[in-house]
Amino acid sequence: MKKRGYLNPTLIWQFAFWTTTVCLLVAVVASILAIWQFTGTDALWRTVATCAVIGAATLAFSWVNGLFGDDGV
């Protein structure tokens, strides 16, 4: 079965992978900085929440792209 999507599915999956990876790295760095008290816990939770929203939205977009694409017919 051929991959389908409104936009190029391969590019969307690559974009989603790298965006999610960057969000995870930023969240880990913010957590480490908060553990060592270089930043406050307020900044930590805002950073982690922002990364979670961006990562989830990117993954949801890649899923929706696959749902609403044509079958090549």
HELIX and SHEET records of a PDB file:
HELIX    1   1 PRO A    9  ILE A   35  1                                  27    
HELIX    2   2 THR A   41  LEU A   67  1                                  27    
END                                                                             
